[in-house]
Amino acid sequence: MTLYRNLNGDSNVVSYEASEDSIVVVFRSGRYSHYLYDFSRPGKVVVERMKALAIQGHGLNSYISSVVKDNFAKKW
């Protein structure tokens, strides 16, 4: 896992792990901490944007909250 840089200092995202066709995001709070997003759900374009935001360390939590919402492949 890569620690999320959290440049604004107020993100619920703790870390992430990106692969070729998916990203796992670990959140600080909530019933489940790990969420898998992949090319099947929510889709390639969204996952690639999430990967870019994760690398930037800014905007990932907001993007998930406003665009992706509950469109994930798996949570645990």
C-alpha positions as CSV (number, residue, x, y, z in Angstrom):
1,M,0.0,0.0,0.0
2,T,1.1,3.6,-0.7
3,L,0.2,6.2,1.9
4,Y,-2.0,8.9,0.5
5,R,-0.2,12.2,0.7
6,N,-3.4,14.1,1.7
7,L,-2.1,17.5,0.7
8,N,-5.2,19.3,2.1
9,G,-4.9,17.5,5.4
10,D,-8.6,16.6,5.7
11,S,-9.1,13.5,3.6
12,N,-10.7,10.3,4.8
13,V,-8.3,8.4,2.5
14,V,-5.3,6.7,4.3
15,S,-3.7,4.7,1.5
16,Y,-4.2,3.1,-1.8
17,E,-2.8,0.3,-4.0
18,A,-3.1,0.7,-7.8
19,S,-2.8,-2.1,-10.3
20,E,-3.2,-2.1,-14.1
21,D,-7.0,-2.4,-14.0
22,S,-8.0,-1.4,-10.4
23,I,-7.4,0.6,-7.3
24,V,-7.9,-0.4,-3.7
25,V,-8.6,2.6,-1.4
26,V,-8.3,2.4,2.4
27,F,-10.4,4.9,4.3
28,R,-9.8,6.1,7.9
29,S,-13.5,5.8,9.0
30,G,-16.6,3.9,8.1
31,R,-17.9,0.4,8.6
32,Y,-15.6,-1.0,6.0
33,S,-12.1,0.4,5.4
34,H,-11.0,-1.2,2.1
35,Y,-12.8,-0.6,-1.2
36,L,-11.9,-2.1,-4.6
37,Y,-12.7,-0.1,-7.7
38,D,-12.0,-1.8,-11.0
39,F,-12.6,-1.6,-14.8
40,S,-15.9,-3.6,-14.4
41,R,-17.1,-1.3,-11.6
42,P,-17.0,1.8,-11.8
43,G,-15.2,1.5,-15.2
44,K,-11.9,2.3,-16.8
45,V,-12.3,6.1,-17.1
46,V,-13.2,6.5,-13.5
47,V,-10.5,4.2,-12.2
48,E,-7.8,5.9,-14.2
49,R,-9.0,9.3,-12.8
50,M,-8.9,7.9,-9.3
51,K,-5.3,6.6,-9.9
52,A,-4.2,10.0,-11.1
53,L,-5.8,11.7,-8.0
54,A,-4.2,9.2,-5.7
55,I,-0.8,9.9,-7.2
56,Q,-1.4,13.7,-6.9
57,G,-2.4,13.3,-3.2
58,H,-5.3,15.6,-3.6
59,G,-9.0,15.3,-4.5
60,L,-9.5,11.5,-4.3
61,N,-11.9,11.5,-1.4
62,S,-14.0,14.3,-2.9
63,Y,-14.1,12.6,-6.3
64,I,-15.2,9.3,-4.7
65,S,-17.9,11.1,-2.7
66,S,-19.3,13.2,-5.5
67,V,-18.8,11.0,-8.6
68,V,-18.1,7.4,-7.7
69,K,-20.3,7.1,-4.7
70,D,-21.4,3.5,-4.1
71,N,-20.2,2.2,-7.4
72,F,-17.4,-0.1,-6.2
73,A,-16.6,-3.7,-7.0
74,K,-16.0,-5.0,-3.4
75,K,-15.6,-3.7,0.2
76,W,-14.1,-5.4,3.3
